[in-house]
Amino acid sequence: MERDAGSPSAAVAKMEPRVAPVTAVEPRVAFLNDKEANQQLITSKQYARNVMVTSKYTAVSFVPKCIFEFFRVVANVYFLLISVLQLATPWSPTNRFTTAGPLLFVLLVTMVKQGSEDFKRHQADEKQNRRSCRIINAGGQVEMIAWQDLQVGQLVCVENHEELPADVVILATSEEEGRCFIETSNLDGETNLKRRIAVNPTAQLVAASWSRRNASRVWYLPFIKEADGADDFVVNFFTFLILYNNLVPISLYVSLDIIKVLQANRITSDVNMVYEGTHAVARTSELNEELGQVEYVFSDKTGTLTCNVMEFRKCSIGGISYGFGTTEIGRAVAALASDKPHATSGATKQTPSPAKAKINPLGFNGEGSGSAVKLDINSTDDVREIVSPAGPVHPPTQSEEGSDPKDAQVHFDPNIHFDDPGLLRTLYAGGKQGELIHEFLMLLSICHTVIPETDAKTSAVTYRASSPDEEALVKAAKCLGYNFVAPAPLMKVEISRKQSLLPPHMKTQHEQEPTAKCYTIVNVNEFNSTRKRMSVVAVDEETHEYILYCKGADNMMLERAASALNDGDAAAHAKLVGHLKNYAREGLRTLVLGRRVLSTEEYKEYNEAYIEASTSLEDREAKLDACAELVERDMQLLGVTAIEDKLQDGVPSAIFDLAQAGIKVWVLTGDREETAINIGHACRLINDKMQLLYVNAERIDALIAQLDALHETPEIQRLIRGDQVAENLAMVCDGKALVHIFPSRDARVKMSAEAVERVQLLSEKLLDIARVCKALIACRVSPSQKAEIVQLVRKGGPCGKTQPITLAIGDGANDVSMIQTAHVGVGICGKEGVQAVNASDYAVAQFRFLTRLVLLHGRCNYKRVCKVIRYSFYKNIALVISLFVFNFFNGQSGAPLFESFVMAGWNFFLALPIIVIGVFDQDIPEVVVLKFPQLYRRGQFDSDLNMRVFARTIVNSVGHALICFFGCYAGTLLASQGLYVLGALFYTALLGTMKLKVVLLALNWNKYHFAVMAFSVGLFVFFLLVYPRFTFMSYDMFGVPAHMIRLQRYWTLLLLCPVAAMTIDFTATAAQQQFRPSAEDILRERFRSNKSKRVGDSVAPMSVPLESSSPSIDRLFLAGQSIDEDNKSDSKDSKDCKPTTFVVTAQPPSPSRRPGSSSNLPLYDSFKASLPHPEARSSFAFNGLDEPSNRHASGDLPAQEAVTMRVLSFQRNRRPSRTSSLGRLPAVVVAPELSSMSRRDNTK
């Protein structure tokens, strides 16, 4: 196309670019294809070699760096000091190598582990460095060389879709203007294409995907001379310090390392967390147990809760809404509204005035529940607006049923369900509305950074976009006849029309050829999280006008709209705002579109500022943003786009399970308030019974008043003082309000001390209120605000508050700061690159897998690690206590009871069984764990490892040591056999006790348990028989085992001492399970019962809701929900999924039981005694012992019906007639720890 020489675009082409003055920088020189000269530059460290190094060690640095990192652990330094004392002083009562040997072994194991991991890094580096690339040598010939041989100054030739081997300066490309597009996903995870131009001062460098890390001994008994008290104290101190050094288990760290690595492998290999071939990945093994203690989950929305598959559904142009139907989220919200009595007329949401807000800021009306009350301190009048999620504000142009999408689209796309032909009819009819639609679709076609790619074989056109939203909008424009075919700078759009929708006077007998419309893109103001909008300045090749096209978030675009509006424009503007709210209530993602025509003088002024900002070496992004503000104002609003992003499968169920587990889920999103709230409804994060507390004031004084009003409410104060969580409260925060609570770093530096104190007070009040809410939704938040919210919760607020374990999950680059701030970061392998995954600790393919990762793997790993830690200290304390007690029988000489190497082998003989427990132990089957999320709450309270539990472990260890010691001592008192015979006898008995303890700890046995138990016992027997023959190591044990095994009392004590010690544990465990059973005990008993093939044949939920049940009844949760693995139905995703107070399980009656007899289940009487009222106990006893009727025996009604009738009978607390009796009431058990109340209820 010829360009007029006098056109503005031609004038732009002739303008000489202005180069802004820059600070003088020392030049860097390179010689083109001069290998020797460039090698000298590399040698002088002016340039680096093109070698990728990600490994931590080299052959020279491996040993010293490994040793340095090993002794950074305090416990290893402790054992090193003990080893030095044993080796360098004469004070050691044991062999000199009993500590140094195991320490050296642990060091070697650590070095092998580090070396094997680093070897894999070396292999990956070598594979990367040996990749080939093409260069043009000094003779002009193309030559293939390895990446690691590439030097500065060489000419590199790169083809399409190839990876760049180094940082390069673009000299020339095959495209116009020397442009090319690069993808930096290997660096920052962003998959969007970035444009670069040859030798352009605004973008010279292309980042590459590599990084530069660039004798003989004589035994004798010396004469002990008297010493003064001070010297004697020092010697005794270090003697006993060495003797008791085993109090800290030297094997604990290496055992935990092995266990955590194997646990991480089990997470990675879990086939139930695979989606479309993508497995879960444990990128670290250090946080396995923290997964079992999570209290807060912070989640992104787009791509995390939703599929990140954008679909154009609706739009508003000129005050008219186009598009029919509703979304999955809209249907969920409408379903909630339909449950209300006033659903037909729409729910009313009232914003009280400040005076009313101070009286009742929460909107409480006794104990009732109802619509959310929005507190807005800024309002001066009562405002009522209709909250009708499904109905449009204005009558639609077509039938509400809509049309076939094929009839409403020019180029039909099965993935786009836009079904309103009225838009095209209005477009073709012309007029003012038709012109607006034309500009609307033209903006969608050219205001973007999408790159069309045509397949050479199939001629199919695909789009490469920076975000799914942009791709969806460009595809929508194509479906409506505006096909974008040529990328910037000279964009070409082919406009087609649908023959069937044309007015009669425009129809022809044949399909019309598309018309081409061309625009030259002269400037691009890119999108970022601060601007929340993007714009382009285009030159219309027909009219030669400079036109600014802009699209962005509504809060940014509405305030930049033209202020002077006529009556018609003002009415359309009001309708546009109403459509925005309606779309948001349906969970649609909205963007506002606007345009502005620039004069030539205005554009020249802007372009000069743009060039100056783009060539700046300091604060370039900030200057470009300020430059864009010059033209992004007084825009004509064209309309609104509404895109649907569907929820992922299983999200409502996952959030429900997490809430049942006592985990508070906070959704942090950049969407507008209405969209975020309705998505919260759709995914069951909030419900219609919840009161929504709003923190959305934009001014600091209004925000202070808003938080004060909420914080001083009696109900909130009661919850804060009781450290409780209200099931009917949720908070909604807005990013504009959070700006005052989380100021930027630069703003904080400039703040006065008073302002800093005020910000601290606001954050503490916000946290106090948020902690008592069941859920929180933060909308319009930036990535930095996401991280600030996580950091606020992680700190735990003011002194005295707990510091909960936090988990953040996201899928995009904007979630990285949040993921890195939380204790545990989880990345979703989504469509927004791999940056979130690279920054995370664990990666999953879908949000629903978070429940399995946290509730199953996290819980089990926490319990396993706690069990390993307790047992490690238990066995070592028992050994040290025996040495301590023996000193009262040897005159406090510090002489050990055991031979040195026998004592050193203590951890080796006992290590393997507990490692297997740490990897495979599971108290109850995984299907039961997932059916009862409440089991997870024990980890949040540190119930398996706290001071009380640890003290119990110490007492248990001391008791076992004393029983074994005095049992063996009494058994050999009348027949003195020598020191080491007694020591070996006691050592064997104590080792047997430790083995029995492992048997008690292991709750499920598999082949690995049996294998390591047999191996560890065989290892000790082998050692006991073979070691005494190595007399060069020690003479003390020579002949001891052979003599010991011939003694009858040896075998007697070997049997009696461990059994006597463990009888206490078995008795205490049985009593605890009988009289104070835990939730796990109950479920384990039910699962192992041999009286039915399944634990629960049926489930009968009580009709009493949580909110209305009595406190005493509410505390009971009856175990027995159906836990069969084949149960494929997920009722939690259904509409009527609500928490219930009771879940009762059917248990077929035992044939051996007679009427009037007690239950044959040990826990039956526990439940009966726990019932709150005597009448309930008597009714339960009668029902439980009722004889089956003939109706039930004849099979007239199914068992499920029988169970349901029994439950209702028990609920009403009355005795049913014998004619309606359908069998005995199933045996029922109680799990007080499965309370449906808040886990923060201190009266639990």
Secondary structure as GFF3:
##gff-version 3
##sequence-region A 1 1244
A	DSSP	alpha_helix	8	14	.	.	.	ID=ss1
A	DSSP	alpha_helix	35	43	.	.	.	ID=ss2
A	DSSP	alpha_helix	62	70	.	.	.	ID=ss3
A	DSSP	alpha_helix	74	88	.	.	.	ID=ss4
A	DSSP	alpha_helix	100	129	.	.	.	ID=ss5
A	DSSP	beta_strand	132	136	.	.	.	ID=ss6
A	DSSP	beta_strand	142	146	.	.	.	ID=ss7
A	DSSP	three_ten_helix	147	149	.	.	.	ID=ss8
A	DSSP	beta_strand	155	157	.	.	.	ID=ss9
A	DSSP	beta_strand	168	169	.	.	.	ID=ss10
A	DSSP	three_ten_helix	176	178	.	.	.	ID=ss11
A	DSSP	beta_strand	179	184	.	.	.	ID=ss12
A	DSSP	alpha_helix	185	188	.	.	.	ID=ss13
A	DSSP	beta_strand	190	197	.	.	.	ID=ss14
A	DSSP	beta_strand	205	206	.	.	.	ID=ss15
A	DSSP	alpha_helix	229	243	.	.	.	ID=ss16
A	DSSP	three_ten_helix	245	247	.	.	.	ID=ss17
A	DSSP	alpha_helix	252	268	.	.	.	ID=ss18
A	DSSP	three_ten_helix	271	273	.	.	.	ID=ss19
A	DSSP	beta_strand	281	282	.	.	.	ID=ss20
A	DSSP	three_ten_helix	290	292	.	.	.	ID=ss21
A	DSSP	beta_strand	294	299	.	.	.	ID=ss22
A	DSSP	beta_strand	306	317	.	.	.	ID=ss23
A	DSSP	beta_strand	320	322	.	.	.	ID=ss24
A	DSSP	alpha_helix	328	338	.	.	.	ID=ss25
A	DSSP	beta_strand	347	351	.	.	.	ID=ss26
A	DSSP	alpha_helix	354	359	.	.	.	ID=ss27
A	DSSP	beta_strand	383	387	.	.	.	ID=ss28
A	DSSP	alpha_helix	405	408	.	.	.	ID=ss29
A	DSSP	alpha_helix	422	429	.	.	.	ID=ss30
A	DSSP	alpha_helix	431	446	.	.	.	ID=ss31
A	DSSP	beta_strand	451	454	.	.	.	ID=ss32
A	DSSP	beta_strand	461	464	.	.	.	ID=ss33
A	DSSP	alpha_helix	468	479	.	.	.	ID=ss34
A	DSSP	beta_strand	482	486	.	.	.	ID=ss35
A	DSSP	beta_strand	490	495	.	.	.	ID=ss36
A	DSSP	three_ten_helix	499	501	.	.	.	ID=ss37
A	DSSP	three_ten_helix	504	506	.	.	.	ID=ss38
A	DSSP	beta_strand	515	525	.	.	.	ID=ss39
A	DSSP	beta_strand	533	540	.	.	.	ID=ss40
A	DSSP	beta_strand	546	552	.	.	.	ID=ss41
A	DSSP	alpha_helix	554	557	.	.	.	ID=ss42
A	DSSP	three_ten_helix	558	560	.	.	.	ID=ss43
A	DSSP	alpha_helix	567	585	.	.	.	ID=ss44
A	DSSP	beta_strand	589	598	.	.	.	ID=ss45
A	DSSP	alpha_helix	600	614	.	.	.	ID=ss46
A	DSSP	alpha_helix	620	628	.	.	.	ID=ss47
A	DSSP	beta_strand	636	647	.	.	.	ID=ss48
A	DSSP	alpha_helix	651	660	.	.	.	ID=ss49
A	DSSP	beta_strand	664	668	.	.	.	ID=ss50
A	DSSP	alpha_helix	673	682	.	.	.	ID=ss51
A	DSSP	beta_strand	691	695	.	.	.	ID=ss52
A	DSSP	alpha_helix	700	711	.	.	.	ID=ss53
A	DSSP	alpha_helix	714	721	.	.	.	ID=ss54
A	DSSP	beta_strand	726	734	.	.	.	ID=ss55
A	DSSP	alpha_helix	735	741	.	.	.	ID=ss56
A	DSSP	alpha_helix	745	750	.	.	.	ID=ss57
A	DSSP	alpha_helix	753	771	.	.	.	ID=ss58
A	DSSP	beta_strand	773	779	.	.	.	ID=ss59
A	DSSP	alpha_helix	783	795	.	.	.	ID=ss60
A	DSSP	beta_strand	805	810	.	.	.	ID=ss61
A	DSSP	three_ten_helix	813	815	.	.	.	ID=ss62
A	DSSP	alpha_helix	816	821	.	.	.	ID=ss63
A	DSSP	beta_strand	824	828	.	.	.	ID=ss64
A	DSSP	alpha_helix	835	838	.	.	.	ID=ss65
A	DSSP	beta_strand	842	844	.	.	.	ID=ss66
A	DSSP	alpha_helix	849	851	.	.	.	ID=ss67
A	DSSP	pi_helix	852	858	.	.	.	ID=ss68
A	DSSP	alpha_helix	859	886	.	.	.	ID=ss69
A	DSSP	alpha_helix	900	904	.	.	.	ID=ss70
A	DSSP	alpha_helix	906	920	.	.	.	ID=ss71
A	DSSP	alpha_helix	926	931	.	.	.	ID=ss72
A	DSSP	three_ten_helix	933	936	.	.	.	ID=ss73
A	DSSP	alpha_helix	937	940	.	.	.	ID=ss74
A	DSSP	alpha_helix	947	971	.	.	.	ID=ss75
A	DSSP	alpha_helix	979	1001	.	.	.	ID=ss76
A	DSSP	alpha_helix	1007	1026	.	.	.	ID=ss77
A	DSSP	three_ten_helix	1027	1029	.	.	.	ID=ss78
A	DSSP	alpha_helix	1040	1044	.	.	.	ID=ss79
A	DSSP	alpha_helix	1048	1075	.	.	.	ID=ss80
A	DSSP	alpha_helix	1079	1088	.	.	.	ID=ss81
A	DSSP	beta_strand	1099	1101	.	.	.	ID=ss82
A	DSSP	three_ten_helix	1106	1108	.	.	.	ID=ss83
A	DSSP	alpha_helix	1111	1114	.	.	.	ID=ss84
A	DSSP	beta_strand	1118	1119	.	.	.	ID=ss85
A	DSSP	three_ten_helix	1131	1133	.	.	.	ID=ss86
A	DSSP	beta_strand	1143	1145	.	.	.	ID=ss87
A	DSSP	alpha_helix	1164	1170	.	.	.	ID=ss88
A	DSSP	alpha_helix	1174	1185	.	.	.	ID=ss89
A	DSSP	alpha_helix	1190	1193	.	.	.	ID=ss90
A	DSSP	alpha_helix	1199	1212	.	.	.	ID=ss91
A	DSSP	three_ten_helix	1218	1220	.	.	.	ID=ss92
A	DSSP	beta_strand	1229	1230	.	.	.	ID=ss93
A	DSSP	three_ten_helix	1232	1234	.	.	.	ID=ss94
###
